[in-house]
Amino acid sequence: MIDAAIFLGALAAALNFSVGVFADRYGPDVSGRFLEINPRYDAASLIDWVTHNPTKARGYIFPVLFPFDVMFLICLGGFLGLGSVIAAHTLKWPPYADRLLVLAPMLFMACDFAEDVMLSRFLVSPTLVTEEAVAVAKAATNAKITTCSIAIFQTMVVSALGLFS
């Protein structure tokens, strides 16, 4: 199981670095992942961007969101979940701890995937972009960032406890 965690962690790191090579082809907005990293857009600005940049919008969907971001979320979430579980086993925690320790990584993966689907729909069809839809997408982005931060912190704490026990 530790081999799988190491593989997923290494692949997540590789994907994080390599997506930029492909995203750069579609300009600084896509390269900066302006919809996912620090979302400061509203419905009007997103409609305007998609309408005036259809090639860049399609490039944001493929290959940036699909497959790169989906592969990244699977690898990072898997690494964080497996890493936490493996570390908990060294601490001799109760068996149900496994189920609890995978919650934050799984929630991160679900939020990130939901965000990818919503953003893809916006980028394909700007008529779907409304202030309400943007608010939901931004909520998914914020939930993704929060749950990922919790999962990373959890993995660090459980691993540190394992190192020093």
C-alpha positions as CSV (number, residue, x, y, z in Angstrom):
1,M,0.0,0.0,0.0
2,I,2.9,2.4,0.7
3,D,4.1,1.9,-2.9
4,A,0.7,3.0,-4.2
5,A,0.8,6.1,-2.0
6,I,4.3,7.0,-3.2
7,F,3.3,6.4,-6.8
8,L,0.2,8.6,-6.5
9,G,2.1,11.4,-4.7
10,A,4.9,11.4,-7.4
11,L,2.3,11.3,-10.2
12,A,0.4,14.2,-8.6
13,A,3.6,16.3,-8.4
14,A,4.4,15.4,-12.1
15,L,0.9,16.4,-13.2
16,N,1.1,19.6,-11.3
17,F,4.2,20.6,-13.1
18,S,3.3,19.3,-16.6
19,V,-0.1,20.8,-16.9
20,G,1.5,24.2,-17.3
21,V,3.2,23.1,-20.5
22,F,-0.2,22.4,-22.1
23,A,-2.1,25.3,-20.4
24,D,0.5,27.8,-21.6
25,R,-0.6,27.2,-25.2
26,Y,-4.0,28.9,-24.4
27,G,-2.7,32.1,-22.9
28,P,-2.1,33.6,-19.5
29,D,-5.7,33.2,-18.2
30,V,-5.7,29.5,-18.8
31,S,-2.1,29.1,-17.7
32,G,-3.0,30.9,-14.5
33,R,-6.1,28.7,-14.1
34,F,-8.1,31.9,-13.4
35,L,-11.3,30.0,-12.8
36,E,-9.9,27.5,-10.3
37,I,-7.1,29.0,-8.3
38,N,-8.3,32.5,-7.2
39,P,-11.7,32.9,-8.7
40,R,-12.4,36.6,-9.2
41,Y,-14.8,36.4,-12.0
42,D,-18.5,37.2,-12.3
43,A,-21.1,36.0,-14.8
44,A,-20.6,39.0,-17.1
45,S,-16.8,38.7,-17.2
46,L,-16.9,35.0,-17.8
47,I,-19.5,35.2,-20.6
48,D,-17.3,37.9,-22.2
49,W,-14.1,35.8,-21.9
50,V,-15.7,32.7,-23.3
51,T,-17.4,34.6,-26.1
52,H,-14.2,36.3,-27.1
53,N,-11.9,33.3,-26.5
54,P,-13.6,30.2,-27.8
55,T,-10.4,28.4,-28.6
56,K,-8.9,29.2,-25.3
57,A,-12.1,28.1,-23.6
58,R,-12.0,24.7,-25.3
59,G,-8.3,24.4,-24.4
60,Y,-9.2,25.1,-20.8
61,I,-11.6,22.2,-20.9
62,F,-9.3,19.8,-22.8
63,P,-6.6,19.1,-21.9
64,V,-6.4,21.3,-18.7
65,L,-9.6,20.3,-16.8
66,F,-10.0,17.0,-18.6
67,P,-7.8,14.9,-18.3
68,F,-5.1,16.8,-16.4
69,D,-7.1,18.2,-13.4
70,V,-9.1,15.0,-13.1
71,M,-6.0,12.9,-13.0
72,F,-4.4,15.3,-10.5
73,L,-7.4,15.2,-8.2
74,I,-7.4,11.4,-8.2
75,C,-3.7,11.2,-7.6
76,L,-3.6,13.9,-4.9
77,G,-6.7,12.7,-3.1
78,G,-5.5,9.1,-3.3
79,F,-2.1,10.0,-2.0
80,L,-3.6,12.0,0.9
81,G,-6.1,9.3,1.8
82,L,-3.6,6.4,1.5
83,G,-0.9,8.4,3.3
84,S,-3.2,9.1,6.2
85,V,-4.4,5.5,6.5
86,I,-0.8,4.1,6.3
87,A,0.4,6.5,8.9
88,A,-2.6,5.6,11.2
89,H,-1.7,1.9,10.9
90,T,1.7,2.6,12.3
91,L,0.0,4.3,15.2
92,K,-2.2,1.3,15.9
93,W,-5.3,3.4,15.7
94,P,-8.7,1.6,15.7
95,P,-9.9,0.1,12.4
96,Y,-12.7,2.7,12.0
97,A,-10.1,5.5,11.9
98,D,-9.4,4.4,8.3
99,R,-12.9,5.4,7.3
100,L,-12.6,8.8,9.0
101,L,-9.2,9.6,7.5
102,V,-10.4,9.2,4.0
103,L,-13.3,11.6,4.4
104,A,-11.4,14.9,3.7
105,P,-9.5,13.5,0.7
106,M,-12.7,12.1,-0.8
107,L,-14.6,15.4,-0.2
108,F,-11.7,17.2,-1.9
109,M,-11.9,14.9,-4.9
110,A,-15.7,15.3,-5.1
111,C,-15.6,19.1,-4.8
112,D,-12.8,19.4,-7.4
113,F,-14.6,17.1,-9.8
114,A,-17.9,19.0,-9.4
115,E,-16.0,22.3,-10.0
116,D,-14.5,20.8,-13.2
117,V,-17.9,19.8,-14.5
118,M,-19.5,23.1,-13.8
119,L,-16.6,25.1,-15.3
120,S,-16.6,22.9,-18.4
121,R,-20.3,23.6,-18.9
122,F,-19.7,27.3,-18.6
123,L,-16.8,27.2,-21.1
124,V,-18.9,25.2,-23.6
125,S,-22.1,27.2,-23.3
126,P,-21.9,30.7,-22.0
127,T,-25.7,30.8,-22.0
128,L,-25.6,28.6,-18.8
129,V,-23.5,31.3,-17.0
130,T,-25.7,33.2,-14.5
131,E,-24.7,34.9,-11.2
132,E,-26.4,32.0,-9.3
133,A,-24.5,29.4,-11.3
134,V,-21.2,31.3,-10.8
135,A,-21.9,31.5,-7.0
136,V,-22.3,27.7,-7.0
137,A,-19.1,27.1,-8.9
138,K,-17.2,29.5,-6.6
139,A,-18.6,27.6,-3.6
140,A,-17.3,24.4,-5.1
141,T,-13.9,26.0,-5.6
142,N,-13.8,27.3,-2.1
143,A,-14.9,23.9,-0.8
144,K,-12.2,22.2,-2.9
145,I,-9.5,24.5,-1.5
146,T,-10.8,24.0,2.1
147,T,-11.1,20.3,2.0
148,C,-7.8,19.9,0.2
149,S,-6.1,22.0,2.9
150,I,-7.7,19.9,5.6
151,A,-6.6,16.7,3.9
152,I,-3.1,17.9,3.6
153,F,-3.0,19.1,7.2
154,Q,-4.4,15.8,8.3
155,T,-1.8,13.8,6.4
156,M,1.0,15.9,7.8
157,V,-0.2,15.5,11.4
158,V,-0.9,11.8,11.2
159,S,2.4,11.2,9.4
160,A,4.3,13.3,12.0
161,L,2.7,11.4,14.8
162,G,3.8,8.2,13.1
163,L,7.4,9.5,12.7
164,F,7.7,10.5,16.3
165,S,5.9,7.6,18.0
